[in-house]
Amino acid sequence: YPEMVERIVPVISPGLSISPYALALMESWTMPVRLDPNWNGGDYYGRAEPAAGLTQALKLVTFDARHFGWAEKSFGYKWADPARDPLAALDNRFQIETVLEQVGATRAKTVDANSMLYTSKALQLYNLENEAGRIKAKVLLIPARSDLIFPPELSQRTAEKLRANGNPAEVFELEGDGGHLDGIFQIAQAGERIRAFLGK
């Protein structure tokens, strides 16, 4: 709606289109659900749900949304159980493995498997590259420097394309090592920039 929207502030966005890298990430996120026999091609309502597959899927989403700096700072090489050395047996795990498993299981209790699959497909299909010329709004893109899903390069590329079309486009990068989630945890860094942008 170029006639209605005056300003756009995309935070941790892919820009104008999803990258091929993110396409593949989303395929990896949905595969555990599809491989769970209980998914049953999406027809699992009223029967056993694909909880195991959904747990693994959301574990991957959680992991990919973070950054290696977060993993090092939060967990290092701690064992999940101080009495069970990961070197001693295949099932002895590191703390990061068990925490991600717990997070996946907790999230799986509140997420519908098919909803996750269709949301991922919608994200894969997101592409406004051919519509960029219709955008008339001023744009402030706010990527997170450590985001591995939608790295800042995508926002820079979008800003360049919009400027080439005559649109005012700015980029403000959030600092931190929280990955994609810095768009939530570090958004206060952009407060003044957003205030100034909205005042233009």
C-alpha positions in Angstrom: 0.0 0.0 0.0 2.4 2.7 -1.2 -0.3 5.3 -1.0 -0.8 4.6 2.8 2.5 3.6 4.3 4.9 6.5 5.0 7.6 4.7 6.9 8.8 1.1 7.4 11.1 -0.2 10.1 11.9 -3.8 9.4 13.8 -5.3 12.4 16.0 -8.4 11.8 14.3 -8.9 8.4 15.6 -10.7 5.3 15.1 -7.4 3.3 13.3 -7.8 0.0 13.5 -11.6 -0.2 14.6 -14.7 1.6 18.1 -15.8 0.9 18.9 -19.2 -0.6 20.8 -19.9 2.7 17.6 -19.2 4.7 15.6 -21.4 2.3 17.8 -24.3 3.1 17.7 -23.5 6.9 13.9 -23.6 6.8 14.0 -26.9 5.0 16.2 -28.3 7.8 13.8 -26.9 10.4 10.7 -28.7 9.0 12.4 -32.0 8.1 12.2 -33.5 11.6 8.4 -33.0 11.6 8.0 -34.5 8.2 10.1 -37.5 9.2 8.1 -38.1 12.4 5.7 -41.0 11.6 3.0 -39.4 13.7 2.9 -36.4 11.3 1.1 -38.7 8.9 1.3 -36.3 6.0 -0.3 -33.6 8.1 -3.3 -35.7 9.2 -2.6 -36.2 12.9 -5.5 -34.4 14.5 -7.4 -36.5 17.0 -4.5 -39.0 17.2 -0.8 -39.0 18.4 0.8 -35.8 17.4 4.4 -35.5 16.0 5.8 -34.3 19.3 9.2 -35.9 18.8 9.7 -34.3 15.4 8.4 -30.9 16.5 10.8 -31.0 19.5 13.8 -31.6 17.2 12.5 -29.0 14.7 12.2 -26.3 17.4 15.6 -27.2 18.9 17.1 -26.5 15.5 15.2 -23.2 15.2 16.4 -22.1 18.6 20.0 -23.1 17.9 20.1 -21.4 14.4 18.6 -18.2 15.9 21.6 -17.8 18.2 25.3 -17.1 17.5 28.4 -19.0 18.4 29.4 -16.2 20.8 26.2 -16.9 22.8 27.0 -20.6 22.9 30.5 -20.0 24.1 29.5 -17.5 26.8 26.4 -19.4 28.0 27.8 -23.0 28.0 31.4 -23.4 27.0 32.3 -27.1 27.2 30.3 -27.9 30.3 28.9 -31.4 30.6 25.2 -31.9 31.0 25.9 -34.2 34.0 29.2 -33.6 35.9 29.5 -37.4 36.5 29.1 -38.4 32.8 32.0 -37.4 30.6 31.0 -37.1 26.9 34.2 -38.9 26.0 33.2 -42.0 28.0 29.9 -42.8 26.1 27.9 -41.7 23.1 24.9 -40.9 25.2 26.9 -38.6 27.6 26.1 -35.1 26.4 27.3 -31.5 26.8 25.1 -29.0 28.6 24.2 -27.1 25.4 22.8 -30.2 23.9 20.4 -30.9 26.8 19.4 -27.3 27.2 18.5 -27.0 23.6 16.6 -30.3 23.8 14.6 -29.0 26.8 13.8 -25.7 25.1 12.6 -27.6 22.0 10.4 -29.8 24.1 8.9 -26.9 26.0 8.2 -24.9 22.8 6.7 -28.0 21.2 3.9 -28.0 23.8 2.6 -24.6 22.5 3.2 -25.0 18.7 1.1 -26.9 16.1 3.3 -28.9 13.8 1.4 -28.1 10.6 1.3 -24.4 11.6 5.1 -24.5 11.8 5.4 -26.1 8.4 3.1 -23.6 6.7 4.7 -20.7 8.4 8.1 -21.9 7.1 6.8 -22.4 3.6 5.3 -18.8 3.7 8.7 -17.5 4.7 10.4 -19.5 1.9 8.1 -17.9 -0.6 8.7 -14.3 0.6 10.1 -12.3 -2.3 9.4 -8.6 -3.0 12.4 -8.1 -5.4 10.1 -7.4 -8.4 7.9 -5.2 -6.2 10.7 -3.0 -4.9 9.9 -0.2 -7.3 6.4 0.2 -5.8 7.7 1.0 -2.3 7.5 4.8 -1.7 8.0 4.8 2.1 11.0 5.9 3.9 12.8 2.8 5.2 15.0 2.2 8.3 16.3 -1.4 8.3 17.6 -2.7 11.7 19.6 -5.9 11.3 21.6 -7.6 14.1 25.3 -7.8 13.4 25.5 -11.4 14.7 22.3 -12.7 13.0 23.2 -15.8 11.0 19.7 -16.3 9.6 19.3 -12.8 8.1 22.8 -11.2 8.2 23.2 -7.4 7.9 24.4 -7.8 4.3 20.8 -8.5 3.3 19.6 -5.2 4.8 22.5 -3.3 3.1 21.6 -4.9 -0.2 18.0 -3.9 0.2 18.9 -0.3 1.2 21.0 0.0 -1.9 18.2 -1.3 -4.2 15.7 1.1 -2.6 18.0 4.1 -2.9 18.6 3.2 -6.5 14.8 3.5 -6.9 14.8 6.9 -5.2 13.7 5.8 -1.8 15.3 7.1 1.4 16.7 4.0 3.1 18.9 3.8 6.2 20.5 0.8 8.0 21.2 0.7 11.7 23.0 -2.5 13.0 22.4 -3.8 16.5 25.5 -5.0 18.3 25.7 -8.2 20.3 26.3 -11.9 20.1 22.7 -13.1 20.5 22.2 -13.7 16.8 18.7 -13.3 15.4 17.3 -12.8 18.9 19.3 -9.5 19.3 16.4 -8.0 17.4 14.5 -8.5 20.7 17.2 -8.3 23.3 19.2 -5.4 21.9 16.5 -3.3 20.2 16.9 -0.5 22.7 20.2 0.3 21.0 18.2 1.6 18.1 15.8 3.7 20.2 17.2 7.1 19.3 17.6 6.2 15.7 14.0 5.0 15.4 12.8 8.2 17.2 14.7 10.4 14.8 13.5 8.4 11.8 9.8 8.7 12.9 10.3 12.4 13.2 11.4 12.9 9.6 
